[in-house]
């Protein structure tokens, strides 16, 4: 199943098809193991320093993943190139989804007291 990804750019970034294909490819690769949990993705690319003469770390990527049965999770990365911004945000989002899903699993299993490791149920010797 392919993750549905919507890509938005600000007026300072040319949202051409090559950029869209790159963003989709990197996002799907980074998040492929979570594809069963993600219902939709939004990626926002912006140039925060386009109107300024100074500042090289102005390219920003914000990724939002809509997770099945959970609140959306968001990761942001700002750096000097769009490629680095996309990759950085995808890596952060991957870690965030992993911890969110892991935390959810831990909470579901938290109520049950598992049998201590190596101990079996006592045998009933009274039936002889």
N, C-alpha and C positions, 0 to 999 in steps of 0.2 A: 504494500500500500504506500503510495506517495503522500508525503506531507503537503497539505495545501499551504502555500506561502504567498502572502501578499507583500509586495515591496513598494515602499514609498520613499521618495527623495524630495529634498527641499529644492528651491529654485536655483541653487548654486551647483547642483550635481546633475549631470546628464544621465537620466534614468534610461539608458539605451538597453537593447536586448542582450548585448554581450555582458553588461553589468548584471542584469537580472539573472542570466544563466549562471554566472559565476556565483552570485549570492545563493541561488537555489542549490547549486551543486555543493558548495561548502556547508551550507546549513543542513542539507539532507545527510551528508556524510558525517558531520559531527553529532547529529541527533538521531541517526538511524536506529540505534538500539532502543529508543524511546518512542518509535513511530506508533506503537499500539496505544500509547498514552496521550499523544498529542492529537488534538482535533483540528487545530489551525495555528498558523504562525503569522506574525506581522513583523516586518523588518523596516526600520526607519533609518535612512542614511541622510546625514546632514554635514554641512561644512560650517562649523561654528565661527571660524576666523576669516571667512571669505571677504568680508568688508574691511578687514584690518590688514595693515602692512606687516605686522609682527605676529609671531605665534605660529609654530609649525604643527602643533598637536591639535589641530582643529577638526579633523575628520572623525565623525562620530557615528557609531552604529548602535541602535537600540533594538533588541530582539525581545519579542513577547510571545510566549508559548501558551496557548490555551490547552490546559490539561483536562482530560476526561474526568468529570466529577470533582474537580478541584478549582481553586482560584488560579487565575493566570499568574505566570512567573515572568519576571523581566530581568534582563541583563544588559549592561551598557559598557561599551569600550570606546575610548577616544585616543587617537594616535595620529601619526603622520600620513598614513596611506589608507585608502578604503579597504584594501586587502587585509591589512593588519587589524583594522577596526572590525571587519566582518569576522575574521578568525578569532580574535580576542573575545568578542561578544558570544560567538558560538561556543567557545570553550567554557566561558563562565556560565552560560545557560545550561550546558550539559552537566556541569557539576551541581548547579542549583536544582535541576530536575532530578538528578540522581539522589540528592539529599532529601528532596521533597517526597519522592516516592519511597525512599528508604524509611524516612520518618513516619510516613503513613503506615507502612508495613509493621514497624516497631509498635506503633500505638494499637494496631489491631491485635497483635499477639501479646500485648502487655498484660491483659486481664487474666490470662491463663497461667497457672503455675506449673511449669513443665516438671516432669519427674527428674530428680537429680541424675546426672550422668552416671551410668554404671549400676544404678539401683533398679531392680525389677520389683514388681508387685510381690508382696509376701505370699508365699504358698500356704494353702490351708491344709494342715496335716491332720485335722480332726475327722476326716471322712473315712478313715480306715476301719 
